[in-house]
């Protein structure tokens, strides 16, 4: 099949999931082309080596990638966020037909504006559209505080349902997402639940580097590492609250790696509270992440307490599991079930600093061999249930069915 993948975010941005999907489909023998934007996420600043132009073509990991112009932004301004996602969708709609040869199917990755652009191109080429749901709109916008106007949220809800109706197939990443779409009136037969995955060859257990540990302040401590986006949805105020309650355990130290809109505020909060057991590490290239994970005793995942977030499964859970480290996850619902069913760590309620602190105390008190066992369980589950090739094959089958059904209609 000739597959055109539309995604606003792609490497060198920390979007390895989409690169894994494209590469996995190519390995299976499909002709995959990618249209994406100029890299600027998560800081909103254009990456070194790139400058804005109408479009640019390159080859990344053996895949043809076309970048189209957009408005770079990723801050708390709803207006600038709208310009960011709207400009990319407009550029795809204007230039996509001329920059890519006709595919057999278009695979569009959120936000929904990309779904609209995918639908527009699918009508021009008369090919099916497969749409992927990684976040529930408008619920995720309400949860993140990006949009508070109820009329605007209703309009966004109508827009997303319009896309769902026109997609030939929809991939969701959790059972909760599937139930949500069915409640919205989407035909159950077009919804396919396929979990996110992890590249278990890239994310793997590696020996910790003692020199790197000393350089980053990990030596001689019981280290909990959070690595990922530092935004509103992550609710990392709770982590600082837990750290404040754990200052009587000098061995325990929290490390936060990453960037995002909440980073300056959290840094200021930690400084005001005098939290010497919290360290902000900054961002790291993707290729350094396995080595960074290796320095920690426990990998931390946290989301805000929100009904929507209880039905999502953050991708970082799978990268942590594949790294062979025990997890401490302050979340509920589908994501917590992934960890508890694998016996890969401990979970607690999100948004509860005291519960998080008590769970850290429990993990700190565990024998080292118990932590090792949890990490081994995590790695085993990642390799058996969340391995890239296994799940990409399910997506390929879904896409192939959409193409076959389209051909039958003609």
N, C-alpha and C positions, 0 to 999 in steps of 0.2 A: 504493500500500500504506500501511496504517497501521502504523508501526513504533514500538515502545516500546523506547527505549535505556536500559539499566540500567548505570550506572557510578558507582562510589563517588567518583571524582574528576572534577571539571569546573571550568572557569573560574568565578571568578577564580584558582583554583589553576593552576599551570603545566601544564595538561593540554590544550593546544590541539589535540592530535591527536583527542581525542574531540569537541571542538567542531567541528573540521573535518569529521569523519565525519557528525555530525548535520546540519551546514549543507549539506554536499555532497549528502546524500540528499534534503534538502528542496529544493535547487535542481533536482534531477531530477524534482521533482513529487510526492514522497512526503510523507505527513503524519507528521512525526516529533515525538514527545514524549520528554522526558528525565526520569528519576527519578535523583537523585543525593543526596549528603550535604551537610551544611553545611561550607563550605571551611575546612580546617585543615592541609592538606599543603603543604610537607614539614616544617613546624616542629612540628605538633601543636597550635598555638595558633589559635583561631578568628579568622578574618579580620575586620578592622574593618568595621562596618556590619551584622554578623550577630550574632544571639544564638540560642542553642539553644531550639527549640520542637519540638512534635511534627512539624509540617511547615510549609513556606512555599512559596508559588507566586510565580514571577516570569517575566518575558520577557527572554531574553538573545539578542541578535542575531536577533530575530524568531522565536525558538524557545521554546515553553512548557517551562519547567523547574520541576520540583517537588523541593524539598529535604526530606529526612526526617531525623529525629534520629539521632545517632550519638554514640559516645564519642570525643571528639577526642584523638588521640595519634599520635605518630610518633617513638618513641625506641627504645632498644636493648632495652627490656623485652618479652620474648616474651608475657607475660601481658597487658600493656596493648595490644600489637598485636592479640592475639586479641580483646580486648574491642572494639577499634576496628572491625575488619572484621566481627566477629560482630554487633555492635549495628546496623551498617548493614543487614546481611542480614536481621536480625530485623525491623527497621522496614519494609523493603521488603515482606517477607512479610505483615506485619500490616496495612499501610496501602495497599500498592500497588493492590490490587483496587478500593479505594474512591476512590483519588485519580486514577486514570487510566481512561479509557474503554477498552473492549475493543479490542486491536490485532489486526492480522492475523498479526503475528510479534513475538517478543521477542528482542532482540539484547542479550546479556549480556557485559559486559567484566570481566576478572578483577579481584580474586582469585576463587578457586573458590566462596567463600561467596556471591558475587553470582550465580554460576552456579546454586547451589542455590535461591536466591530466585527466579531466573528460571524454573527448572524448576517450582517450586511454583505460580507465577502462570500458567505455561503450561498446567498441569493444570486449574486453575480455569477458565481461558478456553477450553481445548481448542484451543490454537494452537501452532505449532512454536517451538522454542527454537533459536536460533543462538548458539553460544558462541565467544568469541574467546580465543586463547591468546597472551599477550604474554610470559609467563614460564612455565617448566616447573616445576610443583610435583610432588613435594617437593624436587626438585633445587636450585631457587633458594633455598629456605630453608636447606638445608644449606650452599650456597655462601656465603650471607651470614652464616652463623653464628647465625641467629635460632633455629633448632631443632637440637639436637644429639642428642636422645634417639632412638635408632633405632626404637623401638616407635612413638613419635609420628609419625616420618617415614613408617613403613609405613602407619599409619592415614590419614595425609594422602594418600598415594599411592592407597590404595583409594578414598578419597572423590573424588579427581579423576577416576579411571577410571569411577566411578559416574556422574559428570556427563557424561563423554565418551560413554558408552553411551546416554544419554538425550537428547543433543542431536541435532537433525535434521541440522545441518551445523556444522562446526568450521572457523574461520579460523585459520591459523597464519601467522607473519610471516617464516619462513625455511625453506629446504629441510631444515636440520638438525632443526628442530622437527617437521616432517612425518615424518621418519625415526624420531624418538624416539617419536611417538605410534603409528606402525605397529608398532614393537617392543613397545609396551605392549598390542597387540591391538586397537587401534582400526581400524575398517573403513576402508581407504584411500579408498573412494568418497565418504565424507562429509568428508574432509579437503581443504581448499582453501588453497593457498599464495598469499597476497596480501600483498605487502610493505607495510610502513608507508610513508607518503608525507610530503610537505612542501608547505605552501602557498607556492608559488613567487612569488606576488604579494606576500605578507607578508615572507617571508625572501628578500631580494634584495640585490644589491650596492648600497651607498649610499656617497656620498663621506664620508671621515672628517672629523670635526669637530675642528679643531686645538685649540680651547679645551677641549673635552671630553677630548682626549688629554692635554693638559697637566694638567688637573684630576685625572685618574686615574693619572697617572704613566707614560704610554705614550710620551711625546715623546723622540725620540732613541735609542730602544732597538729591539732585535729582539725583538718581543713574541710570546709564545706564550700563547694564552688557552684555559683550560678553563672551560666554562660548563655547569653542570648540578648534579645532586644530588651532595652530598659525603658518601657513605656507604661502607659496607664493601665493596660490590661494585665500587666504582670503583678501589679499591686505590691511592689517591693518595699513599701513603707512597713509592711508587716515583718519583713526580714530584719529591718533596723530595730523594730520593736522587740523582736526576739533576741537580737544581739544585746540590747540594753538589759534584758533579763538574765543574760548569761555571763555577765562580767565577773561573776564569782568563779567561773571556770576558765582560767587564763589560757588553758590549752586550746580552747575552741576559737576558731577564727573563720569569719565569712569572707569570701572573695567574690566580687561581682565583676564579671568580664563582659564587655559589650558597650553599646552606645544606644542612645535614644532620647526622646523628648524629656524624660524624667530624670536623666542623669545629673544635670546641674542642681536640681532641687534636692535630690537624694544626697549628693555630696555635701551640700550645705547643711542638711539635716543631721548627717552623721557627725559633721564637725561641731555643730551646736551642742549635740548630746555628748560629745567627747568619746565617741565609740572607737576605741583603739583596736577593737576586735573585728572591725570592718575595713576592708581594703578594696578600692576600685582599681581594677587592673587595666582598663581601657580595652580597645578592640584588638583582636588578633586575626591574622589571615587564616582562612579555612584550613590550610595545610598544617597549621600549628596546633589545631584543636586536639587531636589525639594525644599529643605530648602534654598539653595543658591538663586534660582530664586525668592523665596518669598521676599528676601531682597531688590530687585530692583524695581524701578518705571517703567522702560522700559527695555525690552530685545532687544539686538542689534544683527543684522545679517548683515554681509558684505562679498561680493565677489569682486574679481578684475573685472574691466571692460573688458570683453572678450566675443565675440559672442558665444563661446561654453558654457560659464557659464550662459548665458541668457536662455538656454534650460534645465538647470538642476534645481533640487529642493533640496536644502540641507536638510538633515534629521532634523537638529536642528530647522528648522522652525516649525516642528510638535511638538517637545518637548516643545518649547516655547509656542505655542498655547495651548497645553494641560495644561500648568501651570497656565493659566488664567491671563496672563500678556499682556499688549499691546506691539506690536512689532514696532521697527524702522528698516526697511530693506533697505540697500543700494544695490539694485540689480534690474534687469529688467527681462522681459520675463515671463516664466511659474511660477517662484517662486514669483514674484511680484503679479501676478494674484491671487495666492492662498490667499495672505494677503488682497488685495483690495476687492476681491469678498466676503470675510468674514467680511469686515469692521473691521479688527482686528488690525489696526495700520496705520502707514504712511510709504511710500516708497520714495526713491529718487535715482538719478542716482549713480551707483558705481564709485569709483575713483575720485569723486569730493568733496574735503574737504569743500569747501564753501557751497555747497548744503547740505552736511551732517550737517554742523554747523547750517544752517538756519532751517533745519528740526528739529534739537534738540531744537532750540529756540521755534518753533511752539509747540512742545510737552510740553515743560516746561511751556508755557503760557496757556495750556489747563486747564479747571477746573478739579479738582480731579475726579468728577463723570464721566467726559468724558473718562478719562483714565480707570476707572473701567468698563465703558460700553464696551470699546474696548477689554479689557481683557475678559469680559464675552462672547463677540462675538467670540473671539479666542477659548475659551474653548468649546463653543457650536459647532463650526465647527469641532474641533478636535474629539469630541465625535460622531458627525453625519457622517462625511465624511472620517476621517482618523483613525478610530478605528481599532485596530489590528485584532480582530476576523473577522470582515467584509471583510477586504482586504486579510487576509490569506486564507479565504474561496475561494476567487477568484483565488488565486495561486493554491490551492488544485485542483480546477476544471481544470485549465490549465494543471497541471501535470497529472491529471487523464486522460484527453483527449490524451495527448502524449503517455501514456501507452496503452490506447485502440487502438490508431492508429498503434502502434508498433505490438500489438497482431494481428491486422487484416492483416498486411503485412506477418506475419509468415505463 
